[in-house]
């Protein structure tokens, strides 16, 4: 069973959960085969997400670096710590030291060559912070950071959006071009508010504090709050990783595809290009569970990642050998490639 955006439906999907209206009435039962024309009707009724059956789910092996339950536990632990925090009452925040240490310890013991899956993303700030932490650690490993430096970078990532706790402005899926100046100014204050909340805490390393303050600064001086060009590697890393993950999660901007978000950070003078290219090499363009079209005109579903971000392992739709689907590793099949998502 998978949650799908109604806008992504192509027809013939089978409902795994009933579809309810806002008043609680059921309009579609479990097992309903969705016709192509249902999409517009559901959207007109303000139904944006549904659950459909996934006959290939048992074959899927997504890669999150961490185990799926570990990843969820990190998110919930961060939520528990940050959501109860009160401005400048920081004793509770010290629990983040242990969380950062735990994340880094597990990460450093992982020998994972596959690119990472990004799927089922939401605009939840805590999920965003854990993904940003993972991406920064992936870059830190490439730059041969020692354990202490990895831990300090992780702590900065876990704290980087702390300032949103003190704001009432909605950060989800807004477009900077359409936001009134007062609300835009208010949202941009979260960097300063987060920094000043922990500025005097001696247990937080200076680099972690700098990551909080400067995660929206840009290499060309166009960022905020100080329009500085920050040259610490950790600050450059979080600027790239935060911008990318905000784009795919729809935080502070309109939601983008993985490919669009990666191209945005690679092609921009706002970020260190070599660093952005390193990140691009480590993220699967077609997450596990994606329905794709191949250049041989066959449709397939992605079931796992390889070392190549654009060449995952797939199963052809409805093609079985003695009752089992036959996996194709596109990283080895050089003449077959994905030409688009369905």
Buried (B, 14 or more C-beta within 10 A) or exposed (E): EBEBEBEEBEEEBEBBBBBEEEEEEEBBEEEBEBEEEBBEEBBEEEBEEBBBBBEBEEBBEBBBBBEEEBBBBBBEBBBEBBEEBEEEEBEEBEBBBEBBBBBBEBBBEEEBEBBBBBBEBEBBBBBBBBBBBBBBBBBBBBBEBEEEBBBBBBBBBBBBBBBBBBBEBEBBEBEEEEBEEEEBEBBBBBBBBBBBBBBEBEEBBEBBBBBBBBBBBBBEEEBBBBEBBBEBBBBBBBBBBBBBBBBBBBBBBEBBEBBEBBBBBBEBEBBBBEBBEBBBBBBBBBBBBBBBBBEEEBBBBBBBBBEBBBBBBBBBBEEEEEEEBEEBBBBEEEEBEBEEBE
